[in-house]
Amino acid sequence: MKISLTALGLLGTASGLNYAEPYRPQYHFSPAEHWMNDPSGLLYHNGIYHLFFQYNPGGIEWGNMSWGHATSKDLTHWDERPVALLARGYPDTITEMYFTGSAVADVNNTSGFGVDGKIPLVAMYTSMYPVSQELPSGKHVRAEQQSQSIAYSLDDGETWITYDAENPVIQDPPSPYEAEFQNFRDPFVFWHDETQKWISVTVLASVHKVAIWSSDNLKEWSFVSEFGPYNAVGGVWECPNMFQMPVKGHPSAKKWVMVLGLNPGGPPGTVGSGTQYFIGDFNGTTFTADPSNVYPENESANWMDWGPDFYAAASYNGLPDGDVVQIGWMSNWQYGAVVPTSPWRSAMSVPRQLSLKMVDEKVTLLQQPHQSWRSVVNNQTLKHSWKSVPKGSTKLDSPGKAFKIDLSFSDHDSDQTLASTFAISVHASSDFKQETLIGYNFTSKEIFVDRRNSGDVSFDKTFASLYHAPLSASADKHINLQIFVDWSSVEVLGGQGEVSLTAQVFPEGSAAEARLLSDGVTQDVRLGIIGMGSAH
């Protein structure tokens, strides 16, 4: 089936929008209208970044699952394109929905889809069949079955042809998990150079298993191994992806990273969704996690992000070897369907550049903002330093509603005169009765985001909460934070990027004040605020 939606008007854009609606992100991607969730099919090809995403073309809540599509030359300024894969049968009787997946450029035409020298882009996704039916391929599927299918594009992702002759290419879960056909999803596919094979990882969501498959041509797949369950502290596993990176300072050492969504059962202190990871080795068939990455059951996990609003993180295919950029869905299944935005719901995180480094004698995943954010910097900047910030409130010039903060201050041990907590307040009302606090607890050695008084918290009883993440001081005994503030979100990256904390907030439109808050003396404080313009 060829998908061409221009004639249908399903371009993913809404007329008359100026991207100035209440809570509209200014430099995070959000669809012009309607519901969005998991990033899917992230691909860099011919100088263009492709962002596909789970999308409802007909409403502001989850449903009619299709693949939306946007493109960018810099990962910040996005052009929303026609819907790539439209739920089959939409808007009448839907017989197939297109769940989360991934995409690759088949540069050697292993699939045979390429013609006249054109490189085919191949998407692998989960087909969810709402009803029992006979498919064009002659295969029979059960009601609510989830299977893995492919589609290809010969015009750089603008239109797609589903491989109806053989779809689904992986119909059932491997033995002995056939009963998990309703929880078999989210293929992430990549080329494994050492074995000259395509690899796909899928989840058996409810049993916390990852199934690993290999293929010569993206059409015919063999099951080769499974991974899990480890560190599954709740819920189901979703949205796997896997990639290899060098370890900084050890150029000959390379490690593999497996990332998984967990829902519900996120980081300590959160409700709903979270994203965890494992560092280990992969030989083309089997992924083996390092022993230091495996914890006793139901005890702990390595968290990509300690906040409530970073889920379904996906990495880009097509980047140079060792270069990994990831984007997460900046929401949470606990309340994603009721956040007070219109005519759209959900945004994506700032793109994050990932790396590995030895931290405290352990290979650690680091996240840094991709430099693309610099393309929307405006001329509003503030720099200030204090040898000491006294107890109480220190008002700052208003930074507006979209900006980046660089904040550094000296760590210390318990002392009656020194602060036990220090924070910066953003999105604050003029009387500071409404504000979001981002700061550090010197006693517990944790960064935190406090959104209990952040604005509209009425839509979910768990939303007004305090979130925290462990962070040790740097070698020079300082706490270093990068904070990205947009109209309805804060993202905190701590230290070298060994921890992050992402949270949505919904402040009043006039809430644009800022201040420092300290319950004692905080020493050697350095603050930089960079204004951010709109990417629209």
Long-range contacts (C-beta under 8 A, 24 or more apart in sequence): 1-88, 1-161, 1-162, 1-164, 2-159, 2-160, 2-161, 3-83, 3-84, 3-85, 3-86, 3-151, 3-159, 3-160, 3-161, 3-162, 4-82, 4-159, 5-82, 5-83, 5-86, 6-82, 8-86, 10-57, 10-82, 10-83, 10-86, 11-80, 11-81, 11-82, 11-83, 12-55, 12-57, 12-68, 12-69, 12-70, 12-80, 12-81, 12-82, 12-83, 13-80, 14-343, 17-343, 18-536, 19-534, 19-536, 21-341, 21-342, 21-343, 22-340, 22-341, 22-509, 23-340, 23-341, 23-487, 23-488, 23-506, 24-341, 24-344, 24-487, 24-488, 25-347, 25-486, 25-487, 25-488, 25-489, 26-376, 26-401, 26-402, 26-486, 26-487, 26-532, 26-533, 26-534, 26-535, 26-536, 27-76, 27-350, 27-373, 27-376, 27-402, 27-486, 27-532, 27-533, 27-534, 27-535, 28-330, 28-347, 28-348, 28-349, 28-350, 28-486, 28-489, 29-70, 29-78, 29-347, 29-348, 30-344, 30-346, 30-347, 30-348, 31-55, 31-68, 31-70, 31-80, 31-344, 31-346, 32-80, 32-343, 32-344, 33-60, 33-343, 33-344, 34-58, 34-59, 34-60, 34-343, 34-344, 34-345, 35-59, 35-60, 35-61, 35-62, 35-63, 35-337, 35-344, 35-345, 35-346, 36-68, 36-329, 36-344, 36-345, 36-346, 36-347, 37-62, 37-312, 37-329, 37-331, 37-336, 37-346, 38-100, 38-186, 38-239, 38-311, 38-312, 38-314, 38-329, 39-312, 39-313, 39-314, 39-327, 39-328, 39-329, 39-348, 40-67, 40-100, 40-101, 40-102, 40-103, 40-125, 40-314, 41-67, 41-84, 41-101, 41-102, 41-103, 41-123, 41-125, 42-102, 42-103, 42-314, 42-315, 42-316, 42-317, 42-327, 43-103, 43-104, 43-105, 43-121, 43-157, 43-316, 43-317, 43-318, 44-316, 44-317, 44-318, 44-319, 45-105, 45-119, 45-121, 45-156, 45-157, 45-318, 46-156, 47-73, 48-72, 48-73, 48-156, 49-73, 49-74, 49-75, 49-316, 50-103, 50-157, 51-78, 51-327, 51-348, 52-84, 52-103, 52-123, 53-348, 54-99, 54-100, 55-83, 57-83, 57-86, 57-87, 57-90, 58-90, 58-91, 60-342, 60-343, 60-344, 60-345, 61-337, 61-345, 62-336, 62-337, 64-90, 64-91, 64-94, 64-97, 65-97, 65-98, 65-99, 65-128, 66-90, 66-97, 66-98, 67-98, 67-123, 67-125, 69-157, 71-157, 74-372, 74-375, 75-325, 75-351, 75-370, 75-372, 76-351, 76-372, 76-373, 76-375, 76-376, 76-535, 77-375, 77-376, 77-535, 78-535, 81-157, 81-158, 82-158, 82-159, 84-123, 84-157, 84-160, 85-123, 85-125, 85-151, 85-160, 85-162, 94-130, 95-129, 95-130, 95-131, 95-133, 96-127, 96-128, 96-129, 96-130, 97-127, 97-128, 97-130, 98-125, 98-126, 98-127, 98-128, 99-125, 99-126, 99-127, 99-128, 99-146, 99-185, 99-186, 100-125, 100-126, 100-185, 100-186, 100-238, 100-239, 100-312, 101-125, 101-126, 101-148, 101-186, 101-187, 101-188, 101-189, 102-187, 102-188, 102-189, 102-190, 102-241, 102-314, 102-317, 103-157, 103-189, 103-317, 104-189, 104-190, 104-191, 104-198, 104-218, 104-317, 104-318, 105-317, 105-318, 106-152, 106-218, 110-198, 110-216, 110-217, 110-218, 111-150, 111-152, 111-217, 111-218, 111-219, 112-217, 113-152, 113-154, 114-154, 115-154, 118-154, 120-152, 120-153, 120-154, 121-152, 121-153, 121-154, 121-156, 121-157, 122-150, 122-151, 122-152, 122-189, 122-218, 123-150, 123-151, 123-152, 123-153, 123-160, 124-148, 124-149, 124-150, 124-169, 124-187, 124-189, 124-200, 124-218, 125-149, 125-150, 125-151, 125-187, 126-184, 126-185, 126-186, 126-187, 126-202, 127-167, 127-168, 128-185, 135-164, 135-167, 135-168, 136-164, 136-165, 136-167, 137-164, 137-165, 137-166, 137-167, 137-168, 139-167, 139-168, 139-171, 141-168, 141-171, 142-181, 144-182, 145-181, 145-182, 146-181, 146-182, 146-183, 146-184, 146-185, 147-171, 147-172, 147-181, 147-184, 148-184, 148-187, 148-200, 148-202, 148-221, 150-218, 150-219, 163-219, 166-219, 169-218, 169-219, 169-220, 169-221, 170-200, 170-202, 170-213, 170-221, 173-204, 173-211, 174-211, 174-223, 174-226, 177-204, 177-207, 177-209, 177-211, 180-204, 180-205, 180-206, 180-207, 183-207, 183-236, 184-211, 185-238, 186-238, 186-239, 186-240, 188-239, 188-240, 188-241, 188-242, 188-314, 189-218, 189-317, 190-242, 190-243, 190-317, 192-282, 192-284, 194-284, 195-284, 195-285, 197-284, 199-242, 199-284, 201-240, 201-241, 201-242, 201-258, 202-240, 203-236, 203-237, 203-238, 203-239, 203-240, 203-260, 204-237, 205-236, 205-237, 205-238, 206-236, 208-232, 208-236, 208-237, 209-237, 210-237, 210-240, 210-258, 210-260, 210-287, 212-285, 212-286, 212-287, 214-284, 214-285, 224-285, 224-286, 225-285, 225-286, 225-287, 227-258, 227-286, 227-287, 227-289, 229-297, 230-278, 230-289, 230-293, 230-294, 230-295, 231-276, 231-278, 231-293, 231-294, 231-295, 231-300, 231-301, 231-302, 232-262, 232-265, 232-297, 232-301, 233-262, 233-265, 233-298, 233-299, 233-300, 233-301, 234-262, 234-264, 234-265, 234-266, 235-262, 235-263, 235-264, 235-265, 236-262, 236-263, 237-261, 237-262, 238-262, 238-263, 238-312, 239-275, 239-311, 239-312, 239-313, 239-314, 241-313, 241-314, 241-315, 242-282, 242-287, 243-315, 243-324, 244-282, 244-322, 245-322, 245-324, 245-354, 245-355, 245-356, 246-322, 246-356, 247-356, 247-357, 247-358, 247-363, 248-355, 248-356, 248-357, 248-358, 249-357, 249-358, 250-358, 254-322, 255-279, 255-280, 255-281, 255-290, 255-356, 255-363, 256-280, 256-281, 256-282, 256-287, 257-324, 257-354, 257-356, 257-365, 258-287, 258-289, 259-304, 259-313, 259-315, 259-326, 261-311, 261-312, 261-313, 262-301, 263-311, 263-333, 264-333, 264-334, 266-303, 266-308, 266-332, 267-301, 267-303, 267-305, 267-306, 267-307, 267-467, 267-469, 268-306, 269-306, 269-465, 269-466, 269-467, 269-468, 270-306, 270-307, 270-308, 270-332, 270-465, 270-467, 271-308, 271-332, 271-334, 271-462, 271-465, 272-308, 272-332, 272-333, 272-334, 272-335, 272-462, 273-308, 273-311, 273-312, 273-331, 273-332, 273-333, 273-334, 274-301, 274-303, 274-304, 274-305, 274-310, 274-311, 275-303, 275-304, 275-305, 275-310, 275-311, 275-312, 275-313, 275-328, 276-301, 276-302, 276-303, 276-304, 277-302, 277-303, 277-304, 277-365, 278-302, 279-356, 279-363, 279-365, 290-363, 292-362, 302-365, 303-469, 304-328, 304-365, 304-367, 304-500, 305-500, 305-501, 305-502, 306-467, 306-468, 306-469, 306-499, 306-500, 306-501, 307-449, 307-467, 307-469, 307-492, 307-500, 307-501, 307-502, 307-503, 308-332, 308-334, 308-465, 308-467, 308-502, 308-503, 308-504, 309-489, 309-502, 309-503, 309-504, 310-349, 310-500, 310-502, 313-349, 315-354, 323-353, 324-353, 324-354, 324-355, 325-351, 325-352, 325-353, 325-354, 325-370, 326-351, 326-352, 326-354, 326-367, 327-351, 327-352, 328-352, 328-502, 330-489, 330-502, 330-504, 331-504, 332-504, 334-460, 334-462, 335-459, 335-460, 335-462, 335-463, 338-459, 338-460, 339-459, 339-504, 339-506, 340-456, 340-459, 340-506, 341-488, 341-506, 347-486, 347-488, 347-489, 349-491, 349-502, 350-484, 350-491, 352-500, 355-497, 357-496, 359-496, 359-498, 360-472, 364-498, 365-498, 366-496, 366-497, 366-498, 367-493, 367-497, 367-500, 368-493, 368-497, 369-482, 369-484, 369-493, 373-404, 373-484, 373-532, 375-535, 376-532, 376-533, 376-534, 376-535, 377-404, 377-530, 377-531, 377-532, 377-533, 378-531, 378-532, 378-533, 379-531, 380-529, 380-530, 380-531, 381-528, 381-529, 381-530, 381-531, 382-527, 382-528, 382-529, 383-527, 383-528, 383-529, 384-526, 384-527, 385-524, 385-525, 385-526, 385-527, 386-524, 386-525, 387-523, 387-524, 388-521, 388-522, 388-523, 388-524, 388-525, 389-422, 389-516, 389-518, 389-521, 389-522, 389-523, 389-525, 390-518, 390-521, 391-419, 391-518, 391-519, 391-520, 391-521, 392-517, 392-518, 393-432, 393-515, 393-516, 393-517, 394-515, 394-516, 394-517, 394-518, 395-513, 395-514, 395-515, 396-424, 396-513, 396-514, 396-515, 396-516, 396-527, 396-529, 397-514, 398-512, 398-513, 398-514, 399-426, 399-485, 399-512, 399-514, 399-529, 399-531, 400-512, 400-531, 401-427, 401-485, 401-486, 401-487, 401-511, 401-512, 402-485, 402-486, 402-487, 402-531, 402-532, 402-533, 402-534, 403-485, 403-529, 403-530, 403-531, 403-532, 404-482, 404-483, 404-484, 404-485, 404-529, 404-530, 404-532, 405-438, 405-481, 405-482, 405-483, 405-484, 405-485, 405-527, 405-528, 405-529, 405-530, 406-480, 406-481, 406-482, 406-483, 406-526, 406-527, 406-528, 406-529, 406-530, 407-480, 407-481, 407-483, 407-525, 407-526, 407-527, 407-528, 408-478, 408-479, 408-480, 408-481, 408-524, 408-525, 408-526, 408-527, 409-440, 409-478, 409-479, 409-522, 409-523, 409-524, 409-525, 409-526, 410-477, 410-478, 410-479, 410-522, 410-523, 410-524, 410-525, 411-442, 411-473, 411-477, 411-478, 411-479, 412-442, 412-523, 413-442, 414-442, 414-443, 415-520, 416-520, 417-520, 417-521, 418-442, 418-520, 418-521, 418-522, 418-523, 419-518, 419-519, 419-520, 419-521, 419-522, 420-519, 420-520, 421-517, 421-518, 421-519, 422-516, 422-517, 422-518, 422-519, 422-522, 422-525, 423-448, 423-450, 423-516, 423-517, 423-518, 424-483, 424-514, 424-515, 424-516, 424-517, 424-527, 425-513, 425-514, 425-515, 425-516, 425-517, 426-483, 426-485, 426-490, 426-514, 427-454, 427-455, 427-485, 427-505, 427-507, 427-511, 427-512, 428-511, 428-512, 428-513, 428-514, 428-515, 429-507, 429-508, 429-510, 429-511, 429-513, 430-510, 430-513, 432-513, 432-515, 434-507, 434-508, 434-511, 435-511, 435-513, 435-515, 436-490, 436-503, 436-505, 436-507, 437-517, 438-481, 438-483, 438-490, 438-492, 439-517, 440-471, 440-479, 440-481, 441-468, 444-468, 445-470, 445-471, 445-472, 446-470, 446-471, 447-471, 447-479, 447-481, 447-492, 447-494, 447-499, 447-501, 448-501, 449-490, 449-492, 449-501, 449-503, 451-503, 451-505, 454-505, 454-506, 454-507, 455-505, 455-506, 455-507, 455-508, 455-511, 456-506, 456-507, 457-506, 467-501, 467-503, 468-501, 469-494, 469-499, 469-500, 469-501, 470-499, 471-495, 471-498, 471-499, 478-524, 486-532
